[in-house]
Structure formats: structure tokens, C-alpha cells
Amino acid sequence: MAQGNSTFSVIGSDVTIKGDVSASVDLHIDGKIEGDIKCASLVQGEGSVIQGGVTSDTARMSGKVVGSITAKELVILKSAQIQGDVHYDALTIEQGAQVDGRFAPNTQRQAAKPAPAVKDPKLQVAS
């Protein structure tokens, strides 16, 4: 397939990928991924399984995810089963969706990043 001609990529239900997946286009997953996913937009089919983190501008989840999800616009459909933390700017969850993890807006996640290490021992906070 020629580069730049496709607006989306599909991983079929008969495909299992072991390793990270990165796509500059929209990604539709019906198969199984064992690794992290980074893409512009993600649509996950009902029978799909993702074991790893998901980072996407927009995501529409309807399968199983074991790992964290970070998306600007996230839709979790009723068939979804998510085991992991969810970070979002805008969130929609259908009644019946199963999520076992914490929800946090992306702004809180960015604010919670640890500060750079302080080299002056007088300025360090005792734990």
C-alpha cells in the first residue's frame, strides 16, 4: 500500500500483534494487541483485546483493555471492559461499561508530574 493514500488502518480480528503499535492515521482494531498503542484516532471493536497503554487524540473503546488510556476525547461504549487508569479531556461512558481504574482529567495528570530533582540538599523535602 502506498504511503499517504490511506486515511485509516485496520487490524483484523484474526490478527495478533506482540509489540508496540504506532500509527499517524486513524486505527481500527478488531484483533489482539500485546503492547502500547499510539495513534491519531482509535476505534476498538467489541471482540478486540489490548494489553498495554493507549495514547490517542480520540478513542472509541468497545472491547477489552488491560492498561491505561490517555485521550483528549474518549468514548467508552457499554461493551467495553477496561482495567486501568483513564486520562481524558472529554469523556463519554455508556451505561453498562465496566471500568476498573481511576479517572482523571488530563490537566490533573500534567499537574501531578513530579518536579525535577533538586540538587541543593537544603531545599529537599524530607519524606
C-alpha positions, 0 to 999 in steps of 0.5 A, spaced: 500 500 500 502 506 498 504 511 503 499 517 504 493 514 500 490 511 506 486 515 511 485 509 516 488 502 518 485 496 520 487 490 524 483 484 523 480 480 528 484 474 526 490 478 527 495 478 533 500 483 534 506 482 540 509 489 540 508 496 540 503 499 535 504 506 532 500 509 527 499 517 524 492 515 521 486 513 524 486 505 527 481 500 527 482 494 531 478 488 531 484 483 533 489 482 539 494 487 541 500 485 546 503 492 547 502 500 547 498 503 542 499 510 539 495 513 534 491 519 531 484 516 532 482 509 535 476 505 534 476 498 538 471 493 536 467 489 541 471 482 540 478 486 540 483 485 546 489 490 548 494 489 553 498 495 554 497 503 554 493 507 549 495 514 547 490 517 542 487 524 540 480 520 540 478 513 542 472 509 541 473 503 546 468 497 545 472 491 547 477 489 552 483 493 555 488 491 560 492 498 561 491 505 561 488 510 556 490 517 555 485 521 550 483 528 549 476 525 547 474 518 549 468 514 548 467 508 552 461 504 549 457 499 554 461 493 551 467 495 553 471 492 559 477 496 561 482 495 567 486 501 568 487 508 569 483 513 564 486 520 562 481 524 558 479 531 556 472 529 554 469 523 556 463 519 554 461 512 558 455 508 556 451 505 561 453 498 562 461 499 561 465 496 566 471 500 568 476 498 573 481 504 574 481 511 576 479 517 572 482 523 571 482 529 567 488 530 563 490 537 566 490 533 573 495 528 570 500 534 567 499 537 574 501 531 578 508 530 574 513 530 579 518 536 579 525 535 577 530 533 582 533 538 586 540 538 587 541 543 593 540 538 599 537 544 603 531 545 599 529 537 599 523 535 602 524 530 607 519 524 606 
